[in-house]
Amino acid sequence: MRPELLIPLFFACFAALAWFIGTYNKFIKYRNRIEESLNNIDVSLKRRANLIPNLIKVVERYGEHEDTIYREKTRQSAILSDPERIAEEHEITKGISGLLAVAEAYPDLKASGNFLDLQKNLDSIEKEIQQIRNIHNSYIGRFNTMVESFPASLIAGKFSFQKLEYLNLELTAEQSSSDISFTP
């Protein structure tokens, strides 16, 4: 081999190796950030679940209400990526919306300091969950783009990086009033 070709060949091999390592590390970085954001969502959901019984107690003082569904559903189960867990969170969200709809029927309750404080905390937690969910889905979008983009798709195929599903977690603030089927 001619010596003048060795330097460009060496440079090409080095560049290919650097690209390979950099792309693999990006996959790992996004996978870890996705897991981290999912854990952050889970922590916020647990905080919301701990707030619900207090909200129920305040509302119960102003009227009879069947709260067993909330108490059963707020027990945390499995991890958030489990489809059954996501379905449970959707049910909790519908329940919270119904509970807040009941509270609307009681003007004294809406003016109660305890209720307003709990509702403010719930709103804060829900905004936090929404922000983290958006970050989580952003990382999933970046990861999925890499899985499908050439030449990164070659590394994805080699190391079994698969396209991920976006997290579709409905929150109370996103519930429309027509979805609420709760009568006081």
ChimeraX attribute file (.defattr): number of C-alpha atoms within 10 A of each C-alpha:
attribute: neighborCount
match mode: 1-to-1
recipient: residues
	/A:1	5
	/A:2	5
	/A:3	7
	/A:4	8
	/A:5	9
	/A:6	11
	/A:7	10
	/A:8	11
	/A:9	11
	/A:10	11
	/A:11	11
	/A:12	12
	/A:13	12
	/A:14	12
	/A:15	12
	/A:16	12
	/A:17	12
	/A:18	12
	/A:19	13
	/A:20	16
	/A:21	12
	/A:22	12
	/A:23	18
	/A:24	16
	/A:25	12
	/A:26	16
	/A:27	21
	/A:28	14
	/A:29	13
	/A:30	20
	/A:31	16
	/A:32	13
	/A:33	16
	/A:34	21
	/A:35	14
	/A:36	14
	/A:37	19
	/A:38	21
	/A:39	17
	/A:40	17
	/A:41	23
	/A:42	18
	/A:43	13
	/A:44	19
	/A:45	20
	/A:46	15
	/A:47	15
	/A:48	20
	/A:49	20
	/A:50	14
	/A:51	17
	/A:52	21
	/A:53	15
	/A:54	14
	/A:55	21
	/A:56	20
	/A:57	13
	/A:58	17
	/A:59	21
	/A:60	17
	/A:61	10
	/A:62	15
	/A:63	13
	/A:64	9
	/A:65	14
	/A:66	8
	/A:67	14
	/A:68	9
	/A:69	11
	/A:70	19
	/A:71	13
	/A:72	11
	/A:73	16
	/A:74	21
	/A:75	11
	/A:76	16
	/A:77	11
	/A:78	9
	/A:79	13
	/A:80	20
	/A:81	14
	/A:82	10
	/A:83	11
	/A:84	13
	/A:85	16
	/A:86	17
	/A:87	14
	/A:88	18
	/A:89	21
	/A:90	17
	/A:91	17
	/A:92	24
	/A:93	20
	/A:94	21
	/A:95	21
	/A:96	22
	/A:97	23
	/A:98	20
	/A:99	23
	/A:100	19
	/A:101	17
	/A:102	19
	/A:103	22
	/A:104	13
	/A:105	14
	/A:106	14
	/A:107	10
	/A:108	12
	/A:109	20
	/A:110	16
	/A:111	10
	/A:112	12
	/A:113	11
	/A:114	15
	/A:115	20
	/A:116	14
	/A:117	12
	/A:118	17
	/A:119	17
	/A:120	12
	/A:121	15
	/A:122	21
	/A:123	16
	/A:124	13
	/A:125	19
	/A:126	22
	/A:127	16
	/A:128	16
	/A:129	23
	/A:130	19
	/A:131	13
	/A:132	20
	/A:133	21
	/A:134	16
	/A:135	16
	/A:136	23
	/A:137	20
	/A:138	15
	/A:139	21
	/A:140	21
	/A:141	17
	/A:142	13
	/A:143	24
	/A:144	21
	/A:145	14
	/A:146	22
	/A:147	22
	/A:148	15
	/A:149	12
	/A:150	11
	/A:151	12
	/A:152	19
	/A:153	19
	/A:154	16
	/A:155	18
	/A:156	22
	/A:157	12
	/A:158	9
	/A:159	11
	/A:160	11
	/A:161	19
	/A:162	13
	/A:163	15
	/A:164	14
	/A:165	11
	/A:166	15
	/A:167	15
	/A:168	11
	/A:169	16
	/A:170	19
	/A:171	19
	/A:172	19
	/A:173	14
	/A:174	12
	/A:175	14
	/A:176	10
	/A:177	10
	/A:178	6
	/A:179	10
	/A:180	16
	/A:181	11
	/A:182	13
	/A:183	9
	/A:184	13
